[in-house]
Amino acid sequence: MAPIRACAAAAAFALAAQAAPALAEDWEFILVNDVGAPIKAAELRPAGGSGWVPGRFADSRPATGLNVGLRDSVAFDKPGDLCRYDIRLTFGQGSTAIWSNVDLCRNAYVTAHYRNGTATVEAH
């Protein structure tokens, strides 16, 4: 009887492993603040998607946020081979701006600019 139970347990484990969703991968990029205001939060979503997910700053941010001219790594859970993301930044005064379609697989450094009401990014 024991070999049958062992076989049944192994089969159940194999089925559960196949049914489990792919796990997200820890991923990070360096965010450089060149927007002219402190950044209080960074959120990400797949490019053009919905459902913002908070990014996690590596350093403890003071109440003022990531000040102009500074950089910090932003960690997030990257599902599978997805590379292009929209990044929404929240500034110290509460306003937000979105940087669209940023390739975070090819670019480890992202410098966020905000000029004349336009959000632009320099990725390298």
Summary of the structure (lengths in Angstrom):
residues: 124
radius of gyration: 20.0
end to end distance: 61.3
largest distance: 75.5
contacts: 310
relative contact order: 0.22
helix: 15%
strand: 50%
